[in-house]
Amino acid sequence: MTQTLKVVMAGCGGMSAVWMKTAREIPGLEMVALVDINEEAARKRKDEFGFTQALIDTDLVRVLDKTSPDIVFDCTVPEAHTGITLAALAHGCHVLGEKPMADSMDNARKMVQAASKAGKLYAVIQNRRYLPSARRVRHFLNTRSIGQLTTVNCDFYIGAHFGGFRDHMQHVLLLDMAIHTFDAARFLTHTDPQSVFCMEWNPAGSWYDHDASAMAIFEMSDGVVYNYRGSWCSEGLSTAWECDWRFLGDKGSALWDGGERFQAQVVSQSGGFISGHTDVALPEVDTTGKVDGHAGLIREFVQCVRTGGIPETVCTDNIKNLSMVFGAIQSAESRRLVDISSI
């Protein structure tokens, strides 16, 4: 018999729809309350997804006292994540939250410590690593077909007209979007950040209040150099949301467009001015249970709550992504190289 788990949804804005759709489809998951500072938003989601028995409230602590849930889903704005997570953990709940983990490294460390003290799972959504294509590229790099990885470059160029809070966020690209790519870089290469140098700016014609473009060079573990270039106010010739990637190894190179297009070449003949190269195909790999973006991650989290497992995006690992973000921000503000361990 499937164990019934009670869930409270905190934050009922646009992103919450995919959470609620997935929750509705997981056997034994009972949505007991929807919480939002805009009560009407919570009522709208309740009606839309048929959570007929769910409480509606604007105060999370009050709901936690009334319902004693097993899990809190945090789909609030970044500034609210710390308060939501700490309150949920203090009430004995497991927490799965939207990225970024927190609005500062100090707050992120408080959240990690609180999860450890409570003995509860706290994990963060990083849905891009749950795409089948990302799983296949990671597997390819693991085979070392292109040799030892030395350099990783990625480009993100999209003109995103969101409206709302993102238009007014400081460090909007680095804090709200680049964390997806930084997580992907760590996931694909099995490396962690060591240092960063970053430049951030707001181009002419930008519709954002603050810097919406950035370039960052990270020194990663195992001698890998990772270059990030991006803009959220770039019109025309958009990249995929998952970026355009180039991987350089000591025996070859690979290109990935963030979707289904992949190309790799390895050295087949050396000794001349330019080596001869042979195309290498991207191998198939079983991605069962590790796909479907948000849905795959949410299902994995619920399964880990039930079995005592550890999700891939557990807070103790995800905080490394945040250190890349705040390291890049500190570097951009100071115009100097930043040691990630000092963040």
N, C-alpha and C positions, 0 to 999 in steps of 0.2 A: 504494500500500500504506500502511495506517495505521501511523504511528509508534507503537511500543510504549513506554509510559511506566510505570516502576515506582513504586508508591505505598506509603508507610507510613502507617497510621492510628494516631495518638496520641490515646488517650482512647476508651474503648469503652462509655460510659454510654448513657443513654436517647436523647440527641440524635444519637448516632452512627448510628442505624439508617437515617435518611434519607440520610446521606452514603454509607453502604455500598450501599444499594439503588441509588443513582444511579451510584456507581463501577462496580458490577456490570454496568450497562447501557451504559457508554461503551466503544465498540470500542477495543481496543489499550491499555486501562488494566489493569495487572496489580497486584493487591494482594499485596505480598510480605511484609508483616508487620503484626501488630496488637499495639499496646503499651498497657498499662494497669497502674497500680499494683496493681490487683486482677486477677491473672492469670486467674481464673475468668471475669471479665467478657469478657476478650479471647477466651477459648476459646468462650464462648457465642456471640459474634458470628461467629467463624470457622465454627462449625457451622451457625448460622442462615442465613448467606449463601453457604455453600459455597466459602469460600476455602481449599480443601483443602491448597494448597501454602504457605500463609502461615505464617511464623514467629510464635511467641507469646513475648512477653518483657515484663518489667517495666521495662526500662532502654532508653530511646530511643537514647542514644549507642552502646550496644553493638549495637543493631539497625542503626543507620546504618553502622557500621563493617562489619557483615556483609553488608548488602544493597546498599549504594550506590544508593539510590533517586533518582529524578528529582524527586519531589514528596513533601512531607509534609502530610497533613491533620491539623490541630490541633483536636481536639474535646474538649480538657481543660477544667478549671475555670479561671476568669479569672486566678487567681493563678499558674497554671502557664504561661500563654501566652508570657511573655517568655523563660523558660528553654527551652521547646520550640522557639520560633522562632529564637532565636539559635543553638542547637545545630544545627538543620536548615540554616540559612543557612551556617554555618561548614563544613558538610559538602557544600556546593554544591547544595543542594536549593531548589526553589521551594516556597513555603509558602502554603497557604490555611487561615485559622484562623477559629474562631468569634469572635463579638463578645463582650465588648468587646476591643479590640486588646490592652490592657494594664491593669494595676492602678494605673498612675501615668503622668503625662505624661512624666516622665524616662525610664521604661522604654519607652514608646512611641517616643520620639525615638531611643533606642538601637536599636530594632528597625528603624526607617526607615533609619537610617544604615547598619546592618548589611546590609540588603537592597541599598542603593545600592553599598556596597563590594563585595558578592558578585556584583553584576550579575544578581541573580535577582528574580523576581516574588514579592512578598508582598502578599496581599490578604486582606480580612476579609469574612466573611459578613454581608450586610445584605439578607436575603431579602425583606423587605417591598417593596422597590423593584422586585422582579421579579414582582410581581402585575400581571395585565393591567389591572385597574381603576386602579391607581396610574399606569400608563403612559398611560392615557387621560386621567386628570385632569391630568397634567403637560402633555400635548399641548394640552388645552383652555386651560390657563393660558398656554401659549406663544402661543396665537392672540391673546391680549389682548382677548378678547371682552368681559371685564369691565373693560377699561382697564388702567392701571398698577396693579399690586398694591401695596397699602399696609399691610394687616394680615392676619395669619393666626392663627386661634385653633384649638386642638385640645384635646379632652377624652379621657382614658383612665381608665375606671373598671371594674375587674374585681376580684372577690374570689378570688384564686388561692391555693388550699391546696396548695402544692407538697410540703411536708415537705422534709427534706434541707437542703443547704447554704444555699439561699436564705432559709430562715427565720432564719438567724443572720447573714446578710450585713449590713454597714453600708451605708447608702445603697442599699438593695436596688432600689428603684424607679428611681432615677436611673442607677445603674451597670449594672444588668442588663437593664432594660426600656426606659427612656426613650431610650436610645441608638438604638433602632429608630425611634422617632418623630422624634428630632432628625435622623437621616439622611433620613427621609422629608421633613421640612420643607426641608432643603437641596436634596434631589432635586426636589421639586415646584416650588420657587420659584427655583431657580438662584441662591440667595444663600448667603452665609457669615456666621458669627457675629462680632459686634463687641463686645458687652457683655451682661451678664446680671445680673438681680436675682432671687434665689430664696429661698423659704421652704420648709422641710422639717419634717415632724412625724410622730409615730406616734399615730394616733387611739385613743381608748378602744375596747376590744374587739379591737384588732389582735392577730393571732397571730404577728407578726414581732417579733424582739428589738429591732430598730432602726427608724428612720423609714421608713415605707412609703407616705407621701403627700407630694406636693410641688406647688408652683406656681412657675413661672418665666417671666419676661418677658425675651426676648432682643431686642436691637437687631441687626438683620441688615444686610447690605450693601444698597445701592439704596434705603435709607430704609424698609425693611420692618420692622414690629414683629411678633414671633412670640410668642404666649402659649401656654404649656403648663400644663395642669391634670391631675393624675393621682393615682390611688390603687390600690394592689394589695391593699387590704383593704376594698373597697367591696362590700357585699352588696346584690344586687338591681339591676335596671335597668342591666345591664352594657352598656358600649359594645362595639364591635368591638375586636379586638386591634389593628387598624390605626387606631383612634381615630375620633371624630366631628370633622369639620373644617368651618370656615367661612373662606372667602376673601373679602376685601373689596378691590375695585378702585375707581378713581375714576369708573367708569361702570356699576358693578353689583356683584353679590355671587354667591357660589356656596356650596352646601352639599354635603358628601360624607360618607356614613356609614362610610367605610372599606371598603365592599363594593360592591354594585351600585347603590345608590340615590344619585342625583346630581340636583341641581336648581340652576339658575342663572337670574338675572334681570338685565336691563340696562335702563338708562333709555331710555324711548321718548318721553317727553314731560316737559319741564321747565318751570319758571316758577311753578308753584303751591307751596303749603306742603309737599305731598308729591308727588314726581315720579310720573309714570306709568311702569309697568314692563312688559316683555315677557319671557316665558320663552324661554330659549335651551337647545337640546338639547346633550348631550354627544356630540361627533362620534366616529365610528369611527376607529380608527387601527391600522395594522399593527404588531402587537407580536411578530412572528415572531423567535424567538431571544432574546427578553428577557422570558420568562415562566417560570412554574413554581417560584417561590420558590427554595429551596435548590438544587433540581435544575438550574434555569436558570443560576444563578450558578456552580455547580460545573462545568457543561458549558462555560460561557464561559471560566472560568479555564483549564481543560484546553486549550481551543482556543487561547487566548493563549500558553500554554507552547509549543504546537506551531508557532505562526505568528509569534511575536515581538510579538503585540499587547499592549495594556494593558487589563486589566479595569476596569470602572467603579469597583469598590471597592478599587482599589489603595491601599496603605498611605499614600502621600503625600496622598491625598484623605481617606481614612477617619480620619486623625488629627484632622481638623477636627471630626468627630463627638465624638471623645473630649474635645476641648477644651471642647465645650459641656457635657459631663457634669461634668468637673472644675471648670469655671468655675461651674456651678450649685452644686456641692458646696461650693466655697470661699465662694460668696456666702451659702449657707445657714448655714455655720458662722460666718461673720463678720458676717452681717446687713448687708451693704453691697453696693453695685454693684461688679461685677468686670469689668475690662477683659480680654477674652478673649486679647488679644495678650500679656498678662503671665503667662498660665498655662504 
